[in-house]
Amino acid sequence: QVQFVESGGGLVQPGGSLRLSCAPSGIIFIIYNMAWYRQAPGKQRELVATITPGGSTNYADSVKGRFTISRDNAANMVYLQMDSLRPEDTAVYFCVAGLNHWGQGTQVTVSS
């Protein structure tokens, strides 16, 4: 059974930073593309960033230059460093392995 431990969410002021962490288990981590999605209240889920097993990355235009996805294949961890946060980044952030394995989500709130 695939399980995720997500952490790092919380409340931060505009312009601040947060680092999300995700530790999936029950999968062969090194063969999976990993991603972060988010869902804001009343909006559809959107793809934030992806990373291949080899470390190639892609980002949504809305977060380019502010967010950084990374992974540690030896530790089975994936991260999302979020800098220069804006109120519109407020959402539940989900760690995703492949296409079908989703974490439970962690809340990020950007507010003064």
Secondary structure, DSSP 8 states (H G I E B T S, - for coil): --EEEEE--EEE-TT--EEEEEEEESS-GGG--EEEEEE-TTS--EEEEEE-TT--EEE-TTTTTTEEEEEETTTTEEEEEE-S--GGG-EEEEEEETTTEE---EEEEE--
